[in-house]
Amino acid sequence: MSAIATDLGRIAGAGAVFEKEDSAPFEHDYTRRFTGRSVAVVLPENATTVAAVLSYCNDRSIPVVAQGGNTSLVGGAVPDEAVCLSTRRLDSLEVVGGSVDAGAGVTLAGINDALGQREVPLDIGSRDSATVGGMVATNAGGAFSFRFGRMGHLVQDLQVILPTGESLEGDEALWVAIGLEGTTGVVTRARLRTVPRKAFRHAAIARVRDPHQAFLLGRSVTDTVAEIDSVEFVSDRLVAMFEAAPSGGGHFLLFSSRTDDPDPASLGRALLDGGADDVELAQDDNQVLRMWAARDGLNEKLHHAGPPLKLDCRVPPEATGDLIEWLLTDECGTGNVFGHLLEGNLHVNPIVAEELATEIETAIISKCVALGGRVVGEHGAGRAKRHLLELETDLAAIERFHALKARFDPNDIMNPGVVAPIYESV
Ligand SMILES: Cc1cc2nc3c(=O)[nH]c(=O)nc-3n(C[C@H](O)[C@H](O)[C@H](O)COP(=O)(O)OP(=O)(O)OC[C@H]3O[C@@H](n4cnc5c(N)ncnc54)[C@H](O)[C@@H]3O)c2cc1C
């Protein structure tokens, strides 16, 4: 064992430290575009041990990368010549009135499966693996975020351990951790808001001809039906990837609602009144599940066809029509786009040769910025967007990040190299 691994074993327990080939599963990301080499992997079982690990590393200026479910789509949790601090063993879970207190390593599905009549109103395709700590650190969004907000809106309290080993809780902990991608400290637990589960979930797919119409339809339906919780856009090129794709072309919008009304008719009516060309309304739970399975399966389909570049775009919601229209033109040539339409968070998945990656990413993110958007979107900056940050026009957001980083991690040991702009708008 290396000297560092031996020391970490003394702090966390010998069985809680991996190195060499045992570290391999922690050293690449979900897309396998990002790989690295860890100094050692350590799995602390409580906040006290996290504090001891961090202060050991801080005293010796050893870089640390926190890793939860490792579902980051921007290579944010892959250690490179750093200690990988995995939160897997921080797995406490306690229901406290209308809230839930969860260890950083608990998955979203793990929480919602345990909650029974209530749920944390957040949903992402990686729900089975993404953890509380990772979702706080990335301020995860997802399908429900236009109705319930992003992860940061659901956090009532949390604990973050700073590099010195000091523990912060309460309001200060919130702004030192949410969306900061593990660059200031390690989240060890969070108290999350829950909402009562509704008795029925309805879903419908609407075909639309152009992206502007898609946005107007989304707005019109959400203005009419209060219980809508997601409006997901899927471009015509992605729809065509499904064997069972209906003929006739067009882009698709997936709407879903949670309600106490057993009848889905009001959702169908709102879609037709809003101008949808044709609508398929799920008639039972199986059909709802089938529609969502198709939407959730997009990443996997793209992965097999590609793998694609994963590029999330963040533009003002009103600009989504212009962005999608441009993505579909020959000038850009990548119509592989889906995402959370009313939030302005769209995921673009160009399947291109690696040597063209930077050129295409630069063109797409430049377009987003020209439309009033931001360089970093819902997945965070991680390693993937490092070279794109020079396109950022909101320089104050980057300065705010550096000021916070200098205050809480002056030795720059936490996820070094990651710059997570702190935006105040869009
Ligand atoms: C199929 C699929 C669908 C997805 N859909 C969405 C989506 O709709 N919306 C969305 O926002 N994201 C989505 N993602 C991206 C990803 O799931 C989220 O970013 C998620 O929040 C990451 O959680 P994680 O536990 O896997 O974190 P990791 O990937 O392990 O880490 C992500 C970042 O958080 C930091 N981190 C992890 N744990 C901690 C901690 N305890 N303390 C401090 N920092 C920490 C890491 O250092 C890294 O910078 C998707 C990913 C996949 C694979």
PDBQT file of the ligand as one rigid body, heavy atoms in Angstrom, charges set to zero:
ROOT
HETATM    1  C1  LIG A 501     -29.218   8.898 -17.668  1.00  0.00    +0.000 C 
HETATM    2  C2  LIG A 501     -28.880  10.188 -16.986  1.00  0.00    +0.000 A 
HETATM    3  C3  LIG A 501     -29.845  11.194 -16.912  1.00  0.00    +0.000 A 
HETATM    4  C4  LIG A 501     -29.557  12.396 -16.262  1.00  0.00    +0.000 A 
HETATM    5  N1  LIG A 501     -30.525  13.360 -16.193  1.00  0.00    +0.000 NA
HETATM    6  C5  LIG A 501     -30.266  14.504 -15.532  1.00  0.00    +0.000 A 
HETATM    7  C6  LIG A 501     -31.276  15.521 -15.431  1.00  0.00    +0.000 A 
HETATM    8  O1  LIG A 501     -32.380  15.400 -15.975  1.00  0.00    +0.000 OA
HETATM    9  N2  LIG A 501     -30.990  16.612 -14.721  1.00  0.00    +0.000 N 
HETATM   10  C7  LIG A 501     -29.775  16.803 -14.126  1.00  0.00    +0.000 A 
HETATM   11  O2  LIG A 501     -29.573  17.846 -13.469  1.00  0.00    +0.000 OA
HETATM   12  N3  LIG A 501     -28.804  15.875 -14.230  1.00  0.00    +0.000 NA
HETATM   13  C8  LIG A 501     -29.018  14.742 -14.901  1.00  0.00    +0.000 A 
HETATM   14  N4  LIG A 501     -28.027  13.801 -15.011  1.00  0.00    +0.000 N 
HETATM   15  C9  LIG A 501     -26.680  14.066 -14.453  1.00  0.00    +0.000 C 
HETATM   16  C10 LIG A 501     -26.410  13.533 -13.031  1.00  0.00    +0.000 C 
HETATM   17  O3  LIG A 501     -27.202  12.405 -12.748  1.00  0.00    +0.000 OA
HETATM   18  C11 LIG A 501     -26.637  14.629 -11.980  1.00  0.00    +0.000 C 
HETATM   19  O4  LIG A 501     -25.667  15.642 -12.159  1.00  0.00    +0.000 OA
HETATM   20  C12 LIG A 501     -26.578  14.116 -10.530  1.00  0.00    +0.000 C 
HETATM   21  O5  LIG A 501     -26.937  15.180  -9.689  1.00  0.00    +0.000 OA
HETATM   22  C13 LIG A 501     -25.199  13.600 -10.117  1.00  0.00    +0.000 C 
HETATM   23  O6  LIG A 501     -25.316  12.863  -8.915  1.00  0.00    +0.000 OA
HETATM   24  P1  LIG A 501     -24.191  11.800  -8.486  1.00  0.00    +0.000 P 
HETATM   25  O7  LIG A 501     -24.458  11.341  -7.105  1.00  0.00    +0.000 OA
HETATM   26  O8  LIG A 501     -24.061  10.762  -9.503  1.00  0.00    +0.000 OA
HETATM   27  O9  LIG A 501     -22.903  12.739  -8.466  1.00  0.00    +0.000 OA
HETATM   28  P2  LIG A 501     -21.466  12.435  -9.062  1.00  0.00    +0.000 P 
HETATM   29  O10 LIG A 501     -21.557  12.199 -10.516  1.00  0.00    +0.000 OA
HETATM   30  O11 LIG A 501     -20.786  11.417  -8.237  1.00  0.00    +0.000 OA
HETATM   31  O12 LIG A 501     -20.775  13.863  -8.808  1.00  0.00    +0.000 OA
HETATM   32  C14 LIG A 501     -21.229  15.020  -9.484  1.00  0.00    +0.000 C 
HETATM   33  C15 LIG A 501     -20.496  16.233  -8.889  1.00  0.00    +0.000 C 
HETATM   34  O13 LIG A 501     -20.871  16.411  -7.530  1.00  0.00    +0.000 OA
HETATM   35  C16 LIG A 501     -19.723  16.322  -6.662  1.00  0.00    +0.000 C 
HETATM   36  N5  LIG A 501     -20.154  15.565  -5.481  1.00  0.00    +0.000 N 
HETATM   37  C17 LIG A 501     -20.685  14.318  -5.421  1.00  0.00    +0.000 A 
HETATM   38  N6  LIG A 501     -21.022  13.999  -4.158  1.00  0.00    +0.000 NA
HETATM   39  C18 LIG A 501     -20.657  15.079  -3.394  1.00  0.00    +0.000 A 
HETATM   40  C19 LIG A 501     -20.745  15.374  -2.003  1.00  0.00    +0.000 A 
HETATM   41  N7  LIG A 501     -21.255  14.509  -1.120  1.00  0.00    +0.000 N 
HETATM   42  N8  LIG A 501     -20.289  16.565  -1.573  1.00  0.00    +0.000 NA
HETATM   43  C20 LIG A 501     -19.764  17.467  -2.432  1.00  0.00    +0.000 A 
HETATM   44  N9  LIG A 501     -19.654  17.245  -3.757  1.00  0.00    +0.000 NA
HETATM   45  C21 LIG A 501     -20.117  16.070  -4.230  1.00  0.00    +0.000 A 
HETATM   46  C22 LIG A 501     -18.676  15.599  -7.485  1.00  0.00    +0.000 C 
HETATM   47  O14 LIG A 501     -17.372  15.933  -7.053  1.00  0.00    +0.000 OA
HETATM   48  C23 LIG A 501     -18.977  16.094  -8.889  1.00  0.00    +0.000 C 
HETATM   49  O15 LIG A 501     -18.430  17.377  -9.073  1.00  0.00    +0.000 OA
HETATM   50  C24 LIG A 501     -28.276  12.589 -15.681  1.00  0.00    +0.000 A 
HETATM   51  C25 LIG A 501     -27.309  11.585 -15.763  1.00  0.00    +0.000 A 
HETATM   52  C26 LIG A 501     -27.600  10.398 -16.408  1.00  0.00    +0.000 A 
HETATM   53  C27 LIG A 501     -26.532   9.334 -16.459  1.00  0.00    +0.000 C 
ENDROOT
TORSDOF 0
